Amino acid sequence: MPKIDDQQDDPFEKLVLDEDFVRAAEHKESSARARMLSARWKKNPPQDTSWRAPVVPLKPRRRRRWQLPLFVLLAAALVLVSMNAKKVHDWAFSKAPGSAGTAPAAAPSIAPALSASPTAAPPTPFADQSPDMQHPFAGSPADKWPSGAAGIALPAAKPIGIYSAHTVGKDEQLVKEFLVAALIDPHTVGGGYPQSAVDLLDPYQRNWLTKALAHPDKSDDPQGWISRFDPSYAVPVGDVRVQGETTLASDGDGGLLVKTDYDYVYAAHPAGSTDEVERVIARRTLTFRFYDSARYEVTPGTVTISDSNGTTAGEGCEPTDGFLTPQFQSALPSSTASGPAPSGPATDPYDLSKPLPTKQPDCGRSSRT
């Protein structure tokens, strides 16, 4: 058929509906559900759109420069190390600062409290070390002993006499409170009045101890129950090192006995000077009795000491004044620490494997301090 000149060409005659055409299309047909909702919302737009999450524009993250604070801390640490190089060296190689030898420094106490009766005297590693303000227990077994109340380990409570295990446990705690208040508490040891210890005693013994503290003499000496330094003569250094044991027994009359046998090791320097440090080793054996309340008059919440014994090493032989009196070498010529020279066979104040003799010498000698 002949072509008519004024007839226009079909624009879709050469159109090919292949995959490239479909992907290149700028407009895409909405889904049937979208068209349905669009038509519905033209007449009845939705009222509650609170369920829709708000559109919050995202902020670009700032890149944290964490390296800078780390570098500052490292630089500060290097400065501190350089300023204390000797101390760091001593710590790293376990040397006692200022010592000429290679013996380890007198480290903080690390030994646990005794769990059984000792069978021999404790050794003294590096016995040639001398005490100083930083290492007051260097050169003695107490250097590794527990500190303060940690050295008083109570045995497991059990029924004894009329008392249940629960009551026995409470009585053990009362005994420990007294030992700490009377022989360990820094206020007491520093020369303060041991009010807490006094209050824990039954009324009769409370009256006696009050009198002995006010007017100590050889017949009424509170030092067997209370450990104090006269602050005008000696000042405590560091803590109190403690080692020993507590045992339970029946009093044979329905009551309970709590027996304590401990070494309390104190260090002190002369009042007004820190050039010298000396130690005092006080071994105290105190037996506390809890009577059958059905047969005896008792005061709940108090303790009664039925027996006591003890020795003190590192003191002079002067008459008692109720205070621990370290034997400072610098004060010997003119102080009250001078007096008769110790005599008799030397005993080891750190040896808890041997019971104390019933009768103590007036001024015995010690094999070590």
matplotlib code that plots the C-alpha trace (Angstrom):
import matplotlib.pyplot as plt

x = [0.0, 1.4, 2.6, 0.6, 2.9, 1.0, 0.7, 2.9, 5.3, 4.3, 6.6, 6.4, 7.2, 10.8, 10.4, 11.9, 10.5, 13.5, 15.0, 17.2, 14.1, 12.2, 15.2, 15.6, 12.0, 11.8, 8.2, 7.0, 3.5, 2.3, 1.1, -2.6, -2.6, -0.9, -3.4, -6.3, -5.0, -4.3, -7.8, -9.3, -7.2, -8.2, -11.7, -10.9, -7.3, -6.0, -6.4, -4.0, -0.5, 1.2, 2.2, 4.5, 8.1, 9.3, 11.8, 15.0, 17.8, 21.1, 24.0, 27.4, 29.6, 32.5, 35.7, 37.1, 40.7, 41.3, 45.0, 45.6, 44.5, 46.4, 49.6, 49.1, 48.7, 51.8, 53.8, 52.7, 53.6, 57.1, 57.7, 56.6, 58.9, 61.8, 61.3, 61.2, 63.6, 65.3, 62.0, 60.8, 64.1, 63.8, 60.3, 61.0, 64.0, 62.4, 65.2, 64.8, 65.2, 68.4, 69.9, 73.3, 72.6, 70.4, 67.9, 64.2, 62.4, 60.2, 57.0, 53.5, 52.3, 51.3, 51.1, 47.6, 46.5, 47.5, 45.1, 47.0, 49.3, 52.9, 55.5, 58.7, 60.0, 59.4, 62.5, 63.7, 64.6, 67.2, 67.8, 70.5, 68.0, 67.3, 64.0, 63.3, 60.4, 59.4, 60.1, 59.5, 59.3, 62.3, 64.6, 61.9, 59.4, 56.6, 57.5, 55.4, 52.7, 49.1, 48.2, 46.0, 42.7, 43.4, 45.9, 43.1, 41.5, 38.5, 37.9, 34.6, 31.9, 30.5, 28.1, 29.9, 28.3, 24.9, 25.8, 24.7, 27.1, 25.4, 26.0, 29.5, 30.1, 28.8, 31.0, 34.0, 33.3, 33.1, 36.5, 38.0, 36.4, 38.1, 41.5, 41.3, 40.2, 42.7, 45.8, 45.5, 43.4, 45.6, 43.9, 44.7, 48.2, 49.0, 48.3, 44.6, 42.2, 40.9, 37.2, 35.9, 37.9, 36.9, 33.2, 33.4, 34.5, 32.0, 31.4, 33.8, 36.8, 35.8, 36.2, 39.6, 40.9, 39.7, 41.7, 44.8, 44.8, 44.6, 47.2, 49.3, 51.8, 53.4, 50.3, 47.8, 49.5, 47.1, 49.8, 48.9, 45.5, 46.1, 49.0, 49.8, 52.7, 53.3, 53.1, 55.6, 58.2, 57.3, 55.2, 53.9, 55.1, 52.9, 50.4, 50.5, 51.5, 49.7, 50.2, 48.8, 45.6, 42.3, 40.9, 37.6, 37.0, 34.5, 35.0, 33.7, 30.8, 28.4, 30.2, 32.7, 36.4, 37.9, 41.7, 43.8, 47.6, 49.0, 52.2, 51.5, 54.5, 54.7, 57.2, 57.8, 60.2, 61.2, 59.0, 60.5, 62.8, 62.5, 66.1, 65.5, 62.9, 62.6, 60.2, 58.3, 57.0, 54.1, 53.0, 49.6, 47.7, 44.2, 41.5, 37.9, 35.2, 31.4, 29.6, 26.4, 23.8, 21.4, 23.9, 25.9, 25.2, 26.4, 26.2, 25.2, 27.4, 30.5, 33.6, 35.3, 39.0, 39.6, 43.3, 46.1, 49.9, 52.4, 55.9, 57.2, 60.5, 62.2, 61.5, 63.8, 63.6, 62.3, 59.3, 56.0, 54.1, 51.3, 52.9, 55.0, 58.5, 60.8, 64.4, 65.7, 69.5, 69.6, 67.7, 69.4, 71.8, 69.2, 65.7, 63.3, 64.1, 67.4, 67.5, 68.7, 70.2, 68.2, 69.4, 68.7, 68.6, 67.6, 64.1, 62.7, 59.7, 58.5, 58.3, 54.7, 55.3, 56.3, 53.8, 54.6, 56.0, 53.7, 56.3, 58.0, 61.4, 61.3, 63.6, 64.5, 66.7, 65.4, 67.2, 65.7, 63.5]
y = [0.0, 3.3, 5.6, 8.7, 11.7, 13.5, 10.5, 10.7, 7.9, 5.7, 6.8, 3.3, 1.4, 0.8, 0.7, -2.4, -3.2, -5.1, -5.2, -2.1, -0.1, -1.2, -0.4, 3.0, 4.0, 7.1, 6.4, 3.2, 2.2, 2.1, -1.1, -1.9, -1.5, 1.9, 3.1, 1.9, 3.6, 6.8, 6.9, 6.2, 8.9, 11.5, 11.4, 10.2, 11.0, 9.1, 11.0, 9.1, 8.8, 8.6, 5.0, 6.2, 6.7, 10.3, 11.1, 12.1, 13.3, 11.4, 13.5, 12.7, 11.0, 12.9, 11.0, 10.7, 11.3, 8.7, 8.5, 12.0, 11.2, 7.9, 9.7, 12.2, 9.5, 7.6, 10.8, 11.5, 8.0, 8.3, 11.6, 10.0, 7.0, 9.2, 11.2, 8.0, 5.8, 4.5, 3.5, 1.8, -0.1, -1.2, -2.4, -4.2, -6.1, -6.5, -4.6, -2.7, 1.0, 2.4, -1.0, -1.9, -5.7, -7.6, -8.8, -8.3, -5.4, -5.8, -6.4, -6.0, -9.0, -11.8, -14.9, -16.0, -16.4, -19.7, -22.6, -25.0, -24.9, -24.1, -26.9, -24.8, -21.2, -19.2, -18.5, -15.0, -14.4, -11.7, -11.4, -8.8, -6.2, -3.4, -1.7, 1.8, 4.1, 2.5, -1.1, -1.3, -5.1, -5.8, -8.5, -10.2, -13.0, -10.4, -8.9, -11.6, -11.9, -10.8, -7.2, -6.4, -8.2, -10.3, -12.3, -13.4, -16.4, -17.9, -21.6, -23.0, -22.6, -25.8, -26.7, -26.7, -27.1, -25.4, -23.3, -23.9, -23.4, -20.1, -18.8, -20.0, -18.1, -14.9, -15.3, -15.8, -12.5, -10.8, -12.2, -10.9, -7.5, -7.2, -8.3, -5.8, -2.9, -3.7, -4.8, -3.7, -0.6, 2.4, 4.7, 2.4, 1.6, 5.3, 6.0, 6.7, 5.5, 2.0, 2.7, 0.1, -2.6, -1.5, -1.5, -5.1, -6.5, -7.7, -5.1, -6.5, -6.7, -3.4, -1.7, -3.3, -2.3, 1.3, 1.5, -0.1, 2.3, 5.2, 4.0, 1.3, -0.5, -4.0, -5.5, -3.8, -3.8, -3.2, -4.1, -7.7, -6.9, -3.5, -2.5, 1.3, 3.5, 6.6, 9.3, 11.5, 8.7, 6.5, 6.9, 3.8, 3.1, 1.2, -1.4, -4.2, -7.7, -10.6, -14.3, -17.1, -19.1, -19.3, -22.6, -23.7, -25.9, -26.7, -25.2, -28.5, -26.7, -26.3, -23.2, -22.3, -21.4, -19.4, -19.6, -17.1, -17.3, -14.5, -12.6, -8.9, -7.2, -3.4, -0.9, 2.6, 5.5, 7.9, 10.9, 13.9, 11.8, 9.4, 8.3, 5.0, 2.3, -0.4, -3.3, -4.7, -8.2, -8.9, -12.5, -12.6, -15.7, -14.8, -17.3, -16.0, -17.8, -17.8, -19.2, -21.2, -18.4, -20.8, -21.2, -18.0, -14.3, -13.1, -9.8, -10.5, -8.9, -8.8, -11.1, -12.4, -13.1, -16.1, -16.5, -14.5, -14.8, -13.1, -11.9, -8.8, -8.6, -5.4, -3.5, -2.4, -3.8, -0.7, -0.8, -0.8, 2.4, 0.6, 1.4, -0.5, 0.9, 0.2, 0.0, 2.9, 2.8, 6.6, 7.0, 4.4, 6.7, 9.0, 7.8, 5.6, 2.9, 2.3, -0.1, -3.6, -5.6, -8.6, -11.9, -15.6, -17.9, -16.3, -17.1, -16.5, -14.2, -15.3, -19.0, -19.9, -23.6, -23.7, -22.8, -19.9, -21.0, -20.4, -18.2, -15.5, -14.0, -10.4, -9.4, -12.1, -12.0, -12.3, -14.0, -11.7, -8.6]
z = [0.0, -0.9, 1.9, 2.6, 2.9, 5.6, 7.9, 11.0, 12.1, 15.1, 18.0, 19.6, 16.4, 17.3, 21.1, 22.7, 26.2, 27.4, 31.0, 30.5, 29.6, 32.7, 35.1, 33.5, 34.0, 36.3, 37.4, 39.1, 39.6, 43.2, 44.7, 44.8, 48.6, 48.4, 45.8, 48.0, 51.1, 49.1, 47.8, 51.3, 53.1, 50.6, 52.0, 55.6, 56.5, 59.6, 62.9, 65.3, 64.1, 67.5, 66.7, 64.1, 65.2, 64.9, 62.3, 64.0, 61.8, 62.4, 63.6, 62.3, 64.9, 66.2, 66.1, 69.7, 70.2, 73.0, 72.4, 73.9, 77.5, 77.4, 76.3, 79.1, 81.8, 80.5, 80.6, 84.1, 85.2, 83.7, 85.6, 88.9, 88.3, 87.5, 90.7, 92.8, 90.9, 94.0, 95.7, 92.6, 92.3, 95.9, 95.5, 92.2, 93.7, 97.2, 99.0, 102.2, 101.4, 102.8, 103.6, 102.4, 102.0, 99.7, 102.3, 101.5, 103.0, 106.1, 104.1, 105.6, 107.5, 105.3, 107.6, 108.6, 112.2, 113.8, 113.2, 115.6, 118.5, 117.5, 118.0, 117.8, 118.0, 114.8, 112.7, 111.9, 108.3, 107.9, 111.7, 111.1, 110.1, 112.6, 113.1, 111.9, 111.4, 108.0, 109.1, 112.8, 112.8, 110.6, 112.0, 114.1, 113.5, 113.9, 110.6, 108.9, 111.7, 111.3, 112.2, 115.1, 115.4, 112.4, 114.5, 116.9, 115.3, 117.2, 117.1, 115.7, 118.3, 119.8, 122.7, 126.1, 129.5, 129.6, 126.6, 123.0, 120.1, 119.3, 122.9, 122.9, 119.6, 121.2, 124.3, 122.0, 120.3, 123.7, 124.6, 121.3, 121.8, 125.2, 123.8, 121.0, 123.3, 126.0, 124.1, 120.4, 120.1, 119.0, 121.5, 124.3, 123.2, 122.7, 126.3, 126.3, 128.9, 127.9, 128.6, 126.2, 127.9, 131.4, 130.4, 129.2, 132.6, 135.2, 137.9, 140.5, 138.1, 136.6, 140.0, 140.5, 137.0, 137.5, 140.7, 139.2, 136.3, 138.6, 141.1, 139.7, 141.9, 142.2, 143.8, 141.6, 138.2, 135.2, 132.7, 132.7, 131.2, 129.5, 127.2, 127.1, 126.4, 128.5, 125.7, 127.5, 127.2, 124.2, 121.0, 119.2, 115.6, 113.1, 114.1, 116.7, 115.4, 117.0, 117.0, 119.3, 119.8, 121.5, 122.9, 124.5, 127.5, 130.2, 133.6, 135.1, 136.7, 133.8, 132.5, 129.7, 129.7, 126.8, 127.1, 125.1, 124.7, 122.5, 121.8, 121.2, 119.6, 119.9, 118.4, 119.7, 119.4, 122.1, 122.6, 120.8, 118.6, 115.8, 115.6, 117.4, 117.3, 119.9, 120.3, 123.3, 123.2, 125.7, 126.0, 127.7, 128.8, 129.9, 130.7, 130.6, 132.5, 131.7, 134.7, 134.8, 135.2, 136.9, 139.8, 139.8, 139.6, 136.2, 134.3, 130.6, 128.0, 130.2, 130.7, 133.8, 133.8, 136.0, 135.5, 134.0, 133.4, 131.2, 130.4, 128.8, 126.8, 125.7, 128.9, 131.7, 135.2, 137.0, 139.3, 137.4, 136.6, 134.6, 131.2, 128.8, 129.0, 126.0, 126.8, 124.5, 124.3, 124.0, 127.3, 129.5, 131.4, 132.8, 132.3, 134.3, 131.8, 133.7, 136.6, 137.6, 134.8, 133.5, 135.0, 134.7, 131.7, 128.4, 127.1, 123.6, 123.9, 120.4, 121.3, 121.9, 121.8, 125.5, 128.3, 130.6, 133.9, 136.9, 138.6, 136.5, 137.3, 138.4, 135.5, 133.1, 130.0, 126.4, 123.6, 121.0, 120.8]

ax = plt.figure().add_subplot(projection="3d")
ax.plot(x, y, z, "-o")
ax.set_aspect("equal")
plt.show()
